[in-house]
Amino acid sequence: MPAPIPNSPSAASTRYVDAPVSAYYSIIVNGTHYLLDAAAKVGTVRALINTSTSSVIHDNLTDLVDASEDLPILRPPQQKRIYSLTNADADDAILAANTGTGGRSPFQIGDGRNLYDFVYIGNLADTDLLAARALLAAWATPNSRIDGECFNITNDDPWLFWDFQRTVSALTGHPVRPEDVVSIPKWLGLTIGFVSEWVVWAISGGTRMPNMTREGIRFSTLIRTLNVNEAKRALGYRPTVGV
């Protein structure tokens, strides 16, 4: 079963804040296995496109700059996020089945110079169609096979993380003037996140997660950009909708 994996921000599974670990496995991993089993039973499926997440190659601690598809999928101890680990397990299941191989806020954390890649869902859907056509065409032309390949998919237009948030905020009727922006040092944000985690843990007995966490602070201050040249070359991908 051909199965290229577009490596992009997840569009097919949910990121949880306070869900138990079992929920991640039930929906992301088991859900993938159910899909594969159903496809095998039908017997007529010739192409399967899996939308994964760039989190599987990112430790969420260090910058990810112009990342290409040859970066390895991270496992413990480098990878600690259960969301990323379960997506990696789902990716493994897909590959194993292959016959070939917000609101207004004046605050920001850090200096706001960290570039980030985003993807519009329509561009991602276009890429799924391009990949499906390439997979089906490969049945007639074996030399053009792309099954088992990974492709980074973004808008190919990195934005500064906090500029993007404020642009979205302005478009929803909640503009923030540049002179009103308050930059919180990363170390202070991490400290606030640490205190928030412990306070919420103490109050809830460990049953809830706070809205502000150290992981979220790191996430909003990292550089995270992906190289999409391989998708352009192999699939003819061109983002049709810009930011």
N, C-alpha and C positions, 0 to 999 in steps of 0.2 A: 504494500500500500504506500504510494508515494506520499511524502509528508514534509514539505519545506516548513520551516518555522520562522515567520516574520518576528524578529526580536524587537518589540516595541512596548511602550507603556500599555499595561493590561487593559483590554477592552472586553474580556470575556469572563472575568472573575472579580469578586468583590474584595476590597481591602477592609479588614475589620479592625476596630479599635479595641473592643473588649470581648471579642468572641473567644471561646476556648480553642485550644489547638485542634481538637477533634473536628471543629467546624471547617477549618482549612483543609484538612485531609478529606473530609466527607464531600465537600463541594468541588475543590480543585483537583485532587488526585483521583478519588473514587468516581467523580463525574466524568473525568477523562477516560477512565477504564470502561465505564458504562457506554460511552460514545463509541469507543473502539470495538467493544463487544457487539453493539448494535450494527455497526458498519460491517463487521465480519459476517454476522448472521444474514444480513440482507444479500450479501454476495455480489452486489452490483456497483459498489463504491470504487471509483477509480482514482480519486484525488481527495486528499484531506489537508486542509490548511489550519494550522494551529497558531493562534495569536498568543504569544508569550509576553514576557515583560523584561525590560532592560535590567530589572533588579537582580536577575539570576547571575549576571556577570559583574555586579557591583556590590562592594562590601558596605556601602553607605557610610563609610568613614573617610575615604580618600576621594580626591577628584577623579572624574572619569572624563577624559578629554579625547574627542574625536575617535571614540572606540570603534574598532572593526569587529567583524563577525568571528574572527579567529581567537578571541579572548575565551578562556575556559569558563565553564559554569562553576561557580564557587560552591564549596561544601564546607561544613564545619572543619576547623574552627574559624576559617576566614569569614564564612557566612553564618550569621546568627539569627536573621529574620525568618520566622516561620513562614511568612507569606512568600518569600523568595525561595525557600527550601521546598515548599510544596509545589510551587510552579516548576522548579527544576525537576521534581519527581514526575510531574505531568509531562514535561518535555521528553524525559527519558522514555516514558511509556509510548509517546507518539513516535519517537525515533525507533524504538524496538519493534513497532508494528510496520515499519517501512520495509518494503521488499528490496530496495537499494540500500544504500547506507542511511467666587465668594463675596463676603460683605466688606464694608469699608473699614480700614484700620490704618492709622498713621504710623504704625510701628513696623520696623523691619529688623531682622537679625543680621548683624555683620555690616560690611561696607556696601553691599548690594552690587558687587562687581562680578558675581558668579553667573556665568552663562549656562543656559539650560535649553535642552531640546524638547519641543512639544510636538504632538501629532494630532491633526484634526481627524475625527472618526471617518469622515468621507474619504480622505486620502488613504486611510488604512483599509477601508472597504475596497477602494480601487486596486490596491496592491493585492488583496486577497483574490480578486478576479484575475489580475495579471498572472499570479502564481498558479491559479487553477487552470487557466488556459495553457500555460507553459507545461504543466504536468500532463494534461490531456494530449497536447501536441507531441510530447515525448514518447507516447505509445507508438506513434507512427515514425518518429525520428529519434531513435535511441541515443544518438550522439548529442542531442540537445537536452538531455535529462538534467533536472535540477532537484530531484527528490532527495530528501535528507539534508537539504541546504538551509542555512539560517540567513535571514536578511534583516538588517536594521532598517526600520521605517520611522521617519520623522517628517516634519514639515520642511526640513532642510533649511531652516531659518532660526538659528539659536537666538534666544532673547535673554536679557538679564532677568534672573528669576523674579526679583521684586518689581521690576518695571512691568513684567507680564501681569503679576497679581493686581497692580494698581490700574493697569489698562482695562482689565476685566471689570474691576470695581467701578471705574468711571463709566464704562459702557452699560452698567446696570443701574446707573443713576447715583453712584456714591463716589464722586471724584475726591481725590486727595491732592492738595496743592503741594508742589515740591518743597515749599518752605515749611510745611507742616509735618514733613517726614521726620520721625524720631528714630535714629539708628541705635540699636541696643548692641553692645559688644557681644561677640559670640560667647566669651567666657561667662558673661553675666546671664545670657540666655540659657546656657547649660546649667548654671547654678539654679536659676528659677525652675528649669525643668526637673532637676534633681529634687528640689524641695516639693514641687507639685506632685511628683510621683509618690514620694513618701507620705505626704499629707493625705492624698486620695487613698493610698493603700491602707493607711491607719484608720481612716474614717469608714471605708467600705469593707475592711477585712480582707483586702486583696481581690475583691470581686469586680472592681472597676478600674479602668485606665483613665488618666487625666487627659484633658484636651491638649495640654502642653507637655511634651516629653523631650528627653535629651535626644532621642532618635529623630524626632521631628525637627528639632533645632539644627542638628547636623544636616538633615535632608535639605533644609532651606538655605544652607550656606555653602553647599558643595557645587563645584562645576560638574555638569553632567551632559556631555554632548556625544552624539553618535554619528559615525560616518556612513552615509547611505550610497556610496559610489557603487557597491556591488549590486544593490537592487536596481540602480539605474542601468548598469551594464547587462545584467542577466534577465531582468524583467521589463526593462524599458520604463521604469518608474519615473514619473515626474509629478510632484505635488501640484494638484490643480487648484487647491484652495489655500491661500496664504493665511498667516496669522491675522 
